[in-house]
Amino acid sequence: MATESDLQSIQDEETRLLRVWTPMILRAVLIAAVTVLIIGLLESTFGSPGHFATRFHELQRGINLRQPKDFALLVGDAIGGDGRSIMTLGLMLLTMVPIARVTFTLLVFLREKDYPYVAMTGYVLVALILGAALGRIG
């Protein structure tokens, strides 16, 4: 049988998880996303400054050479230094901030065996993931 001090230490541990780890995880993902976005912006600005002017003229003439990229091609282009691909990866990382928060909350509710909240949080997590996937596809 758990004593009152055991219950208090469990509550303290849960509070520490929510107050310390959640902000650390969210900040780490946010800092990574902003860093990647800035690198992509700098690469677009200084690496190929005429890209958007060239693209504008292509679109005016009715030329559309851009096809949707799959993830592996996007990563390959980003590693190759394509600023637009780097910024796209940064935006994908930025999308991970709410997904990371909801995932972390789901794990906390699972740990507490609070199943109504597990169901609701799981629903929100699935909706976020589907929304991100369908937004990318369609």
C-alpha positions in Angstrom: 0.0 0.0 0.0 1.3 3.4 -1.0 1.9 5.9 1.8 1.1 9.5 1.5 4.8 10.4 1.1 5.0 8.0 -1.9 1.9 9.6 -3.5 3.4 13.0 -2.9 6.7 12.0 -4.5 4.8 10.6 -7.6 3.0 13.9 -7.9 6.2 15.8 -7.6 7.8 13.6 -10.3 4.8 14.3 -12.6 4.9 18.0 -11.9 8.7 18.0 -12.7 8.0 16.2 -16.0 5.3 18.7 -17.0 7.2 21.8 -15.8 10.7 20.9 -16.8 10.7 18.5 -19.7 7.8 19.8 -21.7 9.3 23.3 -22.2 12.7 21.8 -22.9 11.4 19.5 -25.6 9.3 22.3 -27.2 12.2 24.8 -27.1 14.6 22.3 -28.6 12.3 21.6 -31.5 11.5 25.3 -32.0 15.2 26.3 -31.9 16.0 23.5 -34.4 13.2 24.7 -36.7 14.2 28.3 -36.6 17.8 27.5 -37.2 17.0 25.5 -40.2 14.7 28.2 -41.5 17.3 30.9 -41.1 19.9 28.7 -42.8 17.5 28.2 -45.7 16.7 31.9 -45.9 20.4 32.8 -45.9 21.1 30.2 -48.6 18.3 31.4 -50.7 19.4 35.0 -50.3 23.1 34.7 -50.9 23.4 31.3 -52.6 21.0 31.9 -55.5 19.7 35.5 -55.3 18.1 35.3 -58.8 16.1 32.2 -58.2 12.8 33.8 -57.5 13.1 36.3 -60.4 13.9 33.4 -62.7 11.0 31.5 -61.3 8.7 34.5 -61.8 9.6 34.7 -65.4 9.1 31.0 -66.0 5.6 31.2 -64.5 4.8 34.2 -66.7 5.7 32.2 -69.8 3.6 29.3 -68.6 6.6 27.1 -67.8 6.0 25.0 -64.7 9.0 22.8 -64.1 8.3 22.2 -60.5 6.9 18.8 -59.5 5.9 17.8 -56.0 8.9 16.3 -54.2 8.9 13.2 -52.1 10.7 13.4 -48.8 13.9 11.7 -49.8 14.4 14.0 -52.8 13.6 17.0 -50.6 16.3 16.0 -48.1 18.8 15.3 -50.9 18.2 18.8 -52.3 18.5 20.4 -48.9 21.8 18.6 -48.3 22.9 19.8 -51.7 22.3 23.4 -50.6 18.9 24.2 -52.2 17.6 27.1 -50.0 14.0 26.4 -50.7 14.3 22.8 -49.7 16.1 23.7 -46.5 13.3 26.2 -45.7 10.7 23.5 -46.4 12.4 21.2 -44.0 12.4 24.0 -41.4 8.7 24.4 -41.8 8.2 20.7 -41.4 10.2 20.8 -38.2 8.1 23.8 -37.0 5.0 21.6 -37.6 6.6 19.1 -35.1 6.2 21.6 -32.2 2.5 20.9 -31.6 2.9 17.3 -32.5 5.7 16.9 -29.9 3.6 18.7 -27.3 0.5 16.4 -27.9 2.7 13.3 -28.0 4.3 14.2 -24.7 0.9 14.9 -23.1 -0.4 11.5 -24.4 2.6 9.8 -22.7 1.9 11.5 -19.4 -1.8 10.5 -19.6 -0.8 6.9 -20.4 1.5 6.9 -17.4 -1.2 8.2 -15.2 -3.7 5.6 -16.6 -6.1 8.5 -17.3 -7.8 6.7 -20.2 -10.5 9.3 -21.1 -7.8 11.8 -21.6 -5.6 9.3 -23.5 -8.5 8.8 -25.9 -9.1 12.5 -26.4 -5.3 13.3 -26.8 -4.9 10.3 -29.1 -7.7 11.6 -31.3 -6.0 15.1 -31.4 -2.6 13.5 -32.2 -4.1 11.5 -35.1 -5.9 14.6 -36.4 -2.6 16.6 -36.3 -0.6 13.9 -38.1 -3.3 13.4 -40.7 -3.7 17.1 -41.2 0.1 17.5 -41.7 0.2 14.5 -44.1 -2.8 15.5 -46.1 -1.6 19.1 -46.3 1.7 17.8 -47.8 -0.1 15.4 -50.2 -3.0 17.5 -51.3 
